[in-house]
Amino acid sequence: MAAEKPSKRTDPTSQLARGELVHAEVKPLDLSGIPSVITGIVAWAVAFVVVLIFRDELKKDGLDWWLWVTVAGAGLGFIGLWYCRRRWSAIQAGHRSPTED
């Protein structure tokens, strides 16, 4: 009887380690990030309005601090927007690579 050869593992991690799987070069859909950040700011603004509508009920329950959470979210979004615009300008001017962070 001949000894059986151990079979190759077929899980993706092993195939990747052996170089059998190749990942395609896929470019990101949005290099600037600006639309994503604006979407987040709008979402926080909508949340602010909703919380403002229910402010009295939230105050009764001791949850009036939620209003400030929405303000902080929108404020951080504007900081993110400033960063993304600055980064995108540097990429377009050729001062930085699109993949560099």
C-alpha positions as CSV (number, residue, x, y, z in Angstrom):
1,M,0.0,0.0,0.0
2,A,1.3,3.4,-1.0
3,A,1.0,6.1,1.5
4,E,-1.5,8.8,0.5
5,K,-0.2,12.2,-0.3
6,P,-1.7,14.8,1.9
7,S,-4.2,16.8,-0.1
8,K,-3.8,20.5,-0.7
9,R,-5.9,22.7,1.5
10,T,-8.5,24.5,-0.6
11,D,-9.5,27.2,1.7
12,P,-9.0,30.8,0.3
13,T,-6.4,31.7,2.9
14,S,-4.2,28.8,1.9
15,Q,-4.7,29.5,-1.8
16,L,-3.7,33.1,-1.3
17,A,-0.6,32.1,0.7
18,R,0.5,29.9,-2.2
19,G,-0.1,32.6,-4.7
20,E,-3.0,30.8,-6.4
21,L,-5.5,33.6,-5.8
22,V,-5.0,37.0,-7.3
23,H,-6.9,40.0,-6.2
24,A,-8.0,42.3,-8.9
25,E,-7.0,45.9,-8.8
26,V,-10.2,47.7,-8.1
27,K,-10.2,51.5,-7.8
28,P,-12.4,53.1,-5.2
29,L,-15.6,54.7,-6.4
30,D,-15.0,58.0,-4.7
31,L,-11.5,59.2,-4.2
32,S,-12.4,62.5,-2.6
33,G,-14.7,61.4,0.1
34,I,-16.6,64.6,-0.1
35,P,-20.0,63.2,-1.1
36,S,-19.8,60.7,1.8
37,V,-19.0,63.4,4.3
38,I,-21.8,65.7,3.0
39,T,-24.2,62.8,3.4
40,G,-23.1,62.4,7.0
41,I,-23.6,66.1,7.7
42,V,-27.1,66.0,6.2
43,A,-27.9,62.9,8.3
44,W,-26.8,64.7,11.5
45,A,-28.8,67.8,10.5
46,V,-31.9,65.7,10.0
47,A,-31.3,64.1,13.4
48,F,-30.9,67.5,14.9
49,V,-34.3,68.6,13.6
50,V,-36.0,65.4,14.8
51,V,-34.4,65.7,18.3
52,L,-35.5,69.4,18.3
53,I,-39.1,68.4,17.6
54,F,-39.1,65.9,20.5
55,R,-36.9,68.1,22.8
56,D,-39.6,68.5,25.6
57,E,-40.2,64.7,25.8
58,L,-36.4,64.1,25.9
59,K,-36.0,66.7,28.6
60,K,-38.6,64.9,30.7
61,D,-36.7,61.7,30.4
62,G,-33.3,63.3,31.1
63,L,-32.1,62.8,27.5
64,D,-31.9,66.4,26.4
65,W,-28.1,65.8,25.8
66,W,-29.0,64.0,22.6
67,L,-29.4,67.5,21.0
68,W,-25.7,68.2,21.7
69,V,-24.7,64.8,20.2
70,T,-26.3,65.8,16.9
71,V,-24.6,69.2,17.0
72,A,-21.2,67.5,17.7
73,G,-21.8,65.1,14.8
74,A,-22.5,67.9,12.4
75,G,-19.5,69.9,13.7
76,L,-17.2,66.9,13.3
77,G,-18.6,66.4,9.8
78,F,-17.6,70.0,8.9
79,I,-14.1,69.3,10.1
80,G,-14.1,66.1,8.0
81,L,-15.4,68.1,5.0
82,W,-12.5,70.7,5.4
83,Y,-10.0,67.8,5.6
84,C,-11.4,66.0,2.5
85,R,-11.5,69.2,0.4
86,R,-7.9,70.0,1.4
87,R,-6.8,66.5,0.6
88,W,-8.6,66.4,-2.7
89,S,-7.1,69.7,-3.7
90,A,-3.6,68.4,-2.9
91,I,-4.3,65.2,-5.0
92,Q,-5.5,67.2,-8.0
93,A,-2.5,69.6,-7.7
94,G,-0.2,66.5,-7.8
95,H,1.3,67.1,-4.3
96,R,0.1,63.8,-3.0
97,S,-0.8,60.3,-4.2
98,P,-4.5,59.3,-4.2
99,T,-3.6,56.3,-2.1
100,E,-1.6,58.2,0.5
101,D,-3.2,59.1,3.7
